[in-house]
Amino acid sequence: MSLKVMLIYPNLRGMNMLPPAIGLLSAVLKQQGFTVKLFDTTYYERLDDEHAEADSDQMKVEKLMARPFKMPNEVTIKTTNVFTDFNNEVRAFGPDLLAMSATEDMFLLGIKLLRTLGKDKPLTILGGVFATFAPKLALSYPEIDLVCKGEGEDALRTLCERLQSGQSYEDIPNLWVKRKDGTIKVNNTRMVDMNANPLIDMSIFEEARFYRPMGGRVWRMFPVETHRGCPYTCTYCNSPSQMKLYQEEEGKSYLRRKTFENMRRELLFYKEEMKAEYLYFWADTFFSWKQGEFEEFAEMYENIGLPFWCQTRVETVIYERFKKLKELGCARISFGVEHGNEEFRKRVLKRVVSNELMIRNFKILNDVGIPFSVNNVMGFPHETYELAFDTIELNRQIDSADRNAYAFTPFAGTPLRTICNELGYTKESDVVHSIFVSGSLLEMPQFPREKIRGLLRTFNLYVKFPKSRWPDIKRAEENTPEGNRIFNELKAEFVERFWSHEDEDFEASAQEKSFGVPMSQ
C-alpha cells in the first residue's frame, strides 16, 4: 500500500504567492508513487485569535503600499474553523507522515494545528528556512519529530522510502532526528541537483492559489525558478548563513542556476498547460547571471511572450540590459532600498551602495519604462525615529510606481538576529510572529514600537505629499481617534491624487506597450 504524506502549509490570508517548494516536494513524492495531500491555511477567513481576520494584502492597501484590487470568483474564502477542518482532514486521509513547511512567523500557527491531533499525531517533519536555521529550537516542541536542515527534495523522498520499507531513517543527510530518549541525531547537510527535479505539481493546489494581485489587478500567475542562493551578504537576510552552511559542510557554493533547458520546460508548461497570464521569476537576485547568461536567457524567453515580474539589485541596472528586459515582457521589477542613510546601510546592513547610484539607476528604469516598486524597512536595531526619515527622504527622490515599508523582523539565521539577541531585544528561544498583525517585534528605547507603527502607516504620505503637509501627517501617526480621522482624510486625498483612474491599470498598460496588444481580461 502506498505511503501517505500530508503536506502542511500554515500561512496568513492574503499571502498569495504560490509556494513553489510545496508543489516541488509533492512532485518528488508522487514521482516515487507516494500519495500526497495538502492542507493550506491561506484562504481561511479567520485563523486563530492572534491573527483574527488578518489579511496581508488588504493591510498593504490600507497602508497605501498596494493598489486596491478585486479577487476573481475562483478565489473563495473559507469560513469554517481551520483547526476543526485540519483535524477532520487528517483523520479522513490517514497520513503516515505529516510534512510541514513553515516560515518562522507562521511556525506557531502550525504548532497549534498539530496540537489538535493529540497523542495520535503521526510522525511529523518540519522543513523550510526556520527549520534550517533553528533546528534545535524547532525540535524543542514536542509536536516536531524530525527537522530537515537545508533543501528537502532528496531528504523527504528518502525518508518516505525508509518509512515504506520499515528501515531506520536516522542517517539520512539533512535530517535532524529526535530520538525517544530526547537526544538528537544530527546528519550532515547536502545540496540537491536542482536540474534533476520534476516539474512542480500544480494539481495539489486549489484553483485560488493560481491568482495573485499585482499593480491593482489580479492575474493567473506562476513561479519559475532560475537560481538558488544569493551572492550578497546583507545582515537582515539569511542568505549569507545559507551560503556559509553549504560551504562549511559540503565545500560548495549554494549559489547556482537551473539549466536553460529546464527553465524552458517550466515556462512552456505554465504557458500551455496552466494557461498563465503572468509569470514571476523565483530568485533572490534575478541578475545573478554569469557572463553571457542573460543573453542566453533572453534568446530562450523571446518565444514565450508572457509578461513577468522579477526582483534584483539596483546595482545591476544597465540601460541596454533593462531595455532588453522590457522588450522580453518585463512588466514590473522589485528592488530593495531597505534604508536611506548610506552610512547606516553600510555599517549595520552591510549594503555598500550609494544613494547617488540608487537615484541614477532608478532613473534609468523610468527612462526604460518598466514600472518598479521599492521595499523599505523600519525599526532596525540601532535605528532611531529621526534616522528613519532618511529612508523617507531617499524615497522622495525615487519615482517608483509603488513603495513598501515593513517593520524589521529578526528572523533566525540572519546576522541581525544575533545582534538583537545580544542587545536583549530577542532571546535565542524566541520564535518571531507575524509583523502584519503586531507591527514591530522590537521594543527599543530609542525607537519605541508605537513610533515605528506610526511611521509605517504614514510612510507613503510622507513620501508623496509636500513637506508643508508633514505636520498633519505627524498627527496621523498616532493611533487615536483624532489621529485615525486625520489619517483617513489624508489617505482619501492620496488615492485621489496619486492613484488616478489613468494610473490604476498601469500594469496592463505597460504590458500593452511591451507586446503591442491588449492583455485579455
C-alpha positions in Angstrom: 0.0 0.0 0.0 1.3 3.5 -0.9 2.7 5.6 1.9 0.6 8.7 2.6 2.1 12.1 3.2 0.1 15.2 4.2 1.9 18.5 3.4 1.0 21.3 5.8 1.4 25.0 4.9 0.4 27.4 7.7 0.0 30.8 6.1 -1.6 34.1 6.6 -4.6 35.1 4.5 -3.5 37.4 1.6 0.0 36.0 1.4 -0.9 34.8 -2.1 2.4 33.9 -3.6 2.0 30.3 -4.6 4.7 28.3 -2.6 6.7 26.5 -5.3 8.6 24.4 -2.7 5.4 22.7 -1.7 4.5 21.9 -5.3 8.0 20.6 -5.9 8.0 18.3 -2.9 4.7 16.9 -3.9 6.0 16.2 -7.4 9.1 14.5 -6.0 7.0 12.2 -3.7 4.4 11.4 -6.4 7.2 10.5 -8.8 8.1 7.7 -6.3 4.5 6.5 -6.1 3.6 8.0 -2.7 0.1 9.5 -2.1 0.2 13.2 -1.2 -2.4 15.7 0.1 -2.0 19.4 1.1 -3.6 21.4 3.9 -3.1 25.1 3.2 -4.5 27.8 5.5 -4.1 30.7 3.1 -7.8 31.3 2.3 -9.3 30.9 5.7 -11.2 34.0 6.8 -10.1 33.5 10.4 -7.2 31.6 11.8 -6.5 32.0 15.5 -7.1 34.8 18.0 -3.7 36.3 17.3 -4.3 36.6 13.6 -8.1 37.0 13.8 -9.2 38.3 10.4 -5.8 39.5 9.3 -5.4 39.9 5.5 -1.9 40.9 4.5 -2.9 42.2 1.0 -5.6 44.4 2.5 -3.2 45.6 5.1 -0.9 46.7 2.3 -3.8 48.6 0.6 -4.7 50.2 4.0 -1.1 51.5 4.3 -1.1 52.7 0.7 1.6 50.1 -0.2 -0.6 48.4 -2.8 -3.5 49.5 -5.0 -7.0 48.2 -4.4 -8.0 45.1 -6.3 -10.9 42.7 -6.6 -10.3 39.0 -6.4 -11.9 36.8 -9.1 -14.7 34.4 -8.5 -12.2 31.5 -8.5 -10.9 32.8 -5.1 -13.3 31.7 -2.4 -12.7 32.4 1.3 -13.3 29.6 3.8 -15.4 30.5 6.7 -15.2 27.2 8.6 -12.9 26.6 11.6 -9.4 25.9 10.4 -8.5 23.7 13.3 -11.6 21.5 13.0 -11.0 21.2 9.3 -7.4 20.2 9.7 -8.3 17.6 12.3 -11.0 16.2 10.1 -8.8 16.1 7.0 -6.0 14.3 8.8 -8.4 11.7 10.3 -10.0 11.1 6.9 -6.7 10.9 4.9 -4.8 8.8 7.5 -1.3 10.0 6.7 1.8 8.0 7.7 3.8 11.3 7.7 3.0 14.9 8.3 5.4 17.3 6.5 5.1 20.9 7.5 6.8 23.7 5.7 6.7 27.0 7.7 8.3 30.3 7.9 9.3 31.4 11.4 6.4 33.8 11.7 3.9 31.0 10.8 5.6 28.2 12.8 3.5 28.7 16.0 0.3 28.6 13.9 1.5 25.3 12.5 2.1 24.0 16.1 -1.4 24.9 17.1 -2.7 22.9 14.1 -0.6 19.9 15.1 -1.8 20.1 18.8 -5.4 19.4 17.7 -4.3 15.9 16.8 -3.4 15.0 20.4 -1.4 11.8 21.2 -2.4 10.1 17.9 -0.4 12.6 15.8 1.5 10.9 13.0 5.3 11.2 12.6 6.0 14.9 11.8 8.8 16.6 10.0 9.4 20.3 9.7 11.2 21.9 6.7 11.9 25.4 5.4 14.1 28.4 6.4 13.2 28.3 10.1 13.9 24.6 10.3 17.2 25.2 8.6 18.5 27.9 10.9 16.8 26.9 14.2 16.6 23.1 14.1 17.3 22.6 17.8 14.6 25.2 18.7 12.1 23.6 16.4 12.8 20.1 17.9 12.2 21.5 21.4 8.5 21.5 20.5 7.0 18.0 21.2 4.9 18.2 18.1 8.0 18.1 15.9 9.8 14.7 15.5 12.3 15.5 12.7 13.7 18.6 11.1 15.0 19.0 7.5 18.0 21.3 7.6 18.6 22.7 4.1 17.0 21.5 0.9 14.3 18.9 1.2 13.8 17.1 -2.1 16.2 14.2 -1.5 15.8 14.1 2.3 12.0 13.8 2.2 11.9 11.3 -0.6 14.5 9.1 1.2 12.6 9.4 4.4 9.4 8.2 2.8 11.3 5.3 1.1 12.7 4.2 4.5 9.3 4.5 6.2 7.7 2.5 3.4 10.2 -0.3 3.8 10.3 -0.1 7.6 14.0 0.9 7.7 15.8 3.3 10.0 15.9 6.9 8.9 18.4 8.2 11.4 21.3 8.5 9.0 19.6 10.5 6.2 21.5 13.6 5.1 19.9 16.9 6.0 17.8 15.3 8.8 17.9 16.1 12.5 16.1 13.2 14.2 14.7 13.4 17.8 15.0 10.0 19.4 12.6 8.6 22.0 15.1 9.4 24.8 15.1 13.1 23.7 18.6 13.0 22.2 19.0 14.4 18.7 20.8 12.6 15.8 22.4 15.2 13.6 23.4 14.4 10.0 25.4 16.4 7.5 23.8 18.8 5.1 23.9 18.2 1.3 22.8 20.1 -1.7 20.4 18.6 -4.2 20.8 18.6 -8.0 18.1 21.2 -8.8 18.2 20.2 -12.5 17.1 16.6 -11.6 13.8 17.9 -10.2 10.5 17.3 -11.9 8.0 20.0 -12.8 6.1 21.5 -9.9 2.9 19.5 -9.1 0.1 22.0 -9.6 -2.7 19.5 -9.0 -2.1 19.7 -5.3 -3.2 23.3 -5.1 -6.7 24.7 -5.1 -7.6 26.9 -8.0 -7.5 30.0 -5.8 -3.7 29.6 -5.4 -3.1 30.5 -9.1 -4.3 34.1 -8.7 -2.3 37.0 -7.3 -2.8 40.7 -7.2 -0.2 42.9 -8.9 -0.5 46.6 -9.6 -4.2 46.9 -8.8 -5.2 43.8 -10.9 -5.4 40.1 -10.2 -3.5 37.7 -12.5 -3.3 34.0 -13.1 0.4 33.8 -12.1 3.0 31.1 -11.7 6.6 30.8 -10.4 9.7 30.0 -12.5 12.9 29.1 -10.6 16.1 30.4 -12.2 18.6 30.5 -9.3 19.1 29.3 -5.8 21.2 31.4 -3.4 22.3 35.0 -3.4 25.9 36.4 -3.7 25.3 39.3 -1.4 25.8 39.4 2.4 23.0 41.7 3.8 22.6 41.3 7.6 18.8 41.3 7.5 18.7 38.2 5.2 19.5 34.6 5.9 21.2 34.1 2.5 24.7 34.7 4.0 24.1 32.0 6.6 22.9 29.7 3.8 26.0 30.2 1.8 28.2 29.6 4.8 26.3 26.5 5.8 26.9 24.7 2.5 30.5 26.0 2.1 31.4 24.6 5.5 29.5 21.3 5.3 30.0 20.5 1.6 32.7 22.8 0.4 30.4 24.1 -2.3 28.7 27.4 -3.2 25.0 27.3 -2.7 24.5 29.8 -5.5 23.7 28.0 -8.7 21.5 28.3 -11.8 18.9 26.0 -13.3 19.7 24.9 -16.9 18.0 26.9 -19.6 16.6 23.7 -21.0 14.8 23.1 -17.7 13.7 26.7 -17.5 12.2 26.4 -21.0 10.4 23.3 -20.0 8.8 25.1 -17.0 7.9 28.1 -19.0 6.1 26.1 -21.7 4.3 24.1 -19.0 2.9 27.2 -17.4 2.0 28.9 -20.7 0.5 25.9 -22.5 -0.8 23.7 -19.7 -1.6 26.1 -16.9 -2.8 29.0 -19.1 -0.6 31.5 -17.3 -1.3 35.2 -17.7 1.8 36.3 -15.9 5.0 34.8 -14.5 7.3 35.6 -11.7 10.9 34.6 -11.5 11.7 32.8 -8.3 15.2 34.0 -7.5 16.6 36.2 -4.7 18.5 38.3 -7.3 17.4 37.8 -10.9 20.6 39.2 -12.3 22.8 36.6 -10.6 23.8 35.6 -14.2 27.4 34.8 -15.2 28.9 36.5 -18.2 26.8 35.9 -21.3 24.0 34.0 -19.4 21.4 36.9 -19.6 21.8 37.0 -23.3 21.1 33.2 -23.5 18.1 33.7 -21.2 16.8 36.5 -23.4 17.1 34.3 -26.5 15.3 31.5 -24.8 12.5 33.7 -23.5 11.7 35.5 -26.7 9.2 32.8 -27.8 7.4 32.7 -24.5 5.6 36.0 -24.9 4.2 36.3 -21.3 4.6 39.3 -19.0 6.7 38.7 -15.9 7.9 40.1 -12.6 11.3 39.7 -11.1 13.4 41.1 -8.2 17.0 42.2 -8.4 19.5 44.7 -7.0 19.6 48.3 -8.1 23.4 47.9 -8.8 22.6 45.5 -11.7 20.6 48.2 -13.6 22.2 48.9 -17.0 20.2 50.8 -19.7 20.6 48.3 -22.6 20.1 45.3 -20.4 16.9 46.6 -19.0 15.7 47.9 -22.3 16.0 44.3 -23.5 14.2 43.1 -20.4 11.3 45.3 -21.2 11.2 44.0 -24.8 11.0 40.5 -23.4 7.9 41.4 -21.4 9.1 42.5 -18.0 6.1 44.3 -16.6 7.4 45.0 -13.1 10.5 44.8 -11.0 11.0 45.0 -7.3 14.1 46.4 -5.6 15.3 46.6 -2.0 16.2 50.1 -0.8 15.9 49.0 2.9 17.3 52.2 4.4 18.0 55.7 3.2 21.1 56.5 5.2 24.3 55.4 3.4 26.5 55.1 6.5 23.8 53.1 8.4 23.2 50.9 5.4 26.9 50.1 5.0 27.7 49.7 8.7 24.6 47.9 10.0 23.1 46.3 7.0 26.3 45.5 5.0 24.8 47.0 1.9 27.5 49.0 0.2 25.7 51.2 -2.4 25.4 54.9 -2.6 22.2 56.9 -2.7 23.6 58.7 -5.8 23.8 55.3 -7.6 20.3 54.3 -6.5 18.8 57.5 -7.7 20.7 57.4 -11.0 19.8 53.8 -11.7 16.2 54.1 -10.8 16.0 57.0 -13.2 17.2 54.5 -15.9 14.2 52.3 -15.0 11.9 55.3 -15.6 13.6 56.0 -18.9 13.2 52.4 -20.0 9.6 52.4 -18.9 9.4 49.4 -16.6 7.2 50.0 -13.5 9.0 49.2 -10.4 8.4 49.0 -6.6 10.9 49.5 -3.8 11.0 47.8 -0.4 12.0 49.6 2.7 12.4 48.5 6.3 12.0 50.5 9.6 12.8 49.5 13.1 16.3 48.1 12.7 18.4 47.7 15.9 20.4 50.9 16.5 17.9 52.9 14.3 16.2 56.0 15.6 13.0 57.8 14.7 15.0 60.6 13.2 17.2 58.3 11.2 14.1 56.6 9.7 13.4 59.9 8.0 16.5 59.4 5.8 14.6 56.5 4.3 11.6 58.7 3.6 13.9 61.4 2.1 15.6 59.0 -0.3 12.2 57.6 -1.4 11.1 61.1 -2.2 13.8 61.2 -4.8 12.8 57.9 -6.4 9.9 57.9 -8.9 8.7 54.4 -8.2 5.3 53.0 -9.1 4.8 51.8 -5.6 6.8 51.6 -2.4 6.5 49.4 0.7 7.7 49.9 4.2 7.8 47.0 6.6 8.9 46.5 10.2 12.2 44.8 10.6 11.8 41.2 11.7 14.7 39.4 13.4 14.4 36.0 11.7 16.6 33.1 12.9 19.7 32.7 10.7 20.1 36.4 10.0 23.2 38.3 11.4 20.9 41.0 12.8 19.0 38.3 14.9 22.3 37.7 16.7 22.7 41.4 17.3 19.1 41.6 18.6 19.9 38.7 21.0 23.0 40.5 22.2 21.1 43.7 22.8 18.4 41.9 24.7 15.5 42.7 22.2 15.1 38.9 21.5 16.2 35.6 23.0 17.6 32.5 21.3 14.4 30.7 22.4 12.1 33.3 20.8 10.0 32.4 17.7 9.0 35.6 15.9 5.4 36.0 14.9 3.7 37.8 12.1 4.6 41.5 11.7 1.4 42.0 9.6 -0.5 41.6 12.8 1.7 43.0 15.5 3.8 45.6 13.8 7.4 45.8 15.1 8.6 42.9 17.3 11.3 45.1 19.0 10.7 47.4 21.9 13.7 49.7 21.7 14.2 52.7 24.0 15.5 55.0 21.2 12.7 53.9 18.7 9.6 52.7 20.5 7.3 50.2 18.8 4.4 52.7 18.6 6.7 55.2 16.8 7.6 52.5 14.3 4.0 51.6 13.7 3.1 55.3 13.2 5.8 55.8 10.6 4.9 52.6 8.8 1.3 53.6 8.2 2.1 57.1 7.2 5.2 56.3 5.1 3.7 56.8 1.7 2.0 60.0 2.9 5.4 61.4 3.9 7.0 60.4 0.6 4.3 61.8 -1.7 2.9 64.8 0.0 4.8 68.2 0.1 6.6 68.9 3.3 4.1 71.6 4.1 1.7 68.8 4.9 4.1 67.0 7.2 2.6 68.5 10.5 -0.7 66.9 9.7 0.9 63.6 8.7 2.8 63.5 12.0 -0.6 63.8 13.8 -1.8 60.9 11.7 0.9 58.7 13.0 -0.9 58.5 16.3 -3.4 55.6 16.9 -6.0 57.8 18.5 -9.5 58.8 17.3 -8.1 62.2 16.1 -5.0 60.6 14.5 -7.1 58.0 12.8 -9.5 60.7 11.5 -6.7 62.7 10.0 -5.1 59.5 8.6 -8.3 58.5 6.8 -8.7 62.0 5.3 -5.1 62.1 4.1 -5.5 58.5 2.7 -8.5 59.5 0.7 -6.7 62.5 -0.7 -3.7 60.3 -1.5 -5.8 57.9 -3.5 -7.5 60.7 -5.4 -4.2 62.4 -6.3 -1.8 59.6 -6.9 -3.9 56.6 -7.8 -5.9 58.3 -10.6 -8.1 56.3 -13.0 -5.4 56.6 -15.6 -2.9 55.0 -13.3 -5.0 52.2 -12.0 -4.3 49.9 -14.9 -0.7 51.0 -15.3 0.5 47.3 -15.2 -1.7 46.3 -18.2 -0.7 49.5 -20.0 3.0 48.6 -19.5 2.3 45.2 -21.0 0.5 46.5 -23.9 3.5 48.7 -24.7 5.7 45.7 -24.4 3.7 43.4 -26.6 1.7 45.8 -28.8 -1.6 44.1 -28.0 -4.0 44.5 -25.0 -3.9 41.7 -22.4 -7.1 39.6 -22.1 -9.3 40.3 -19.1 
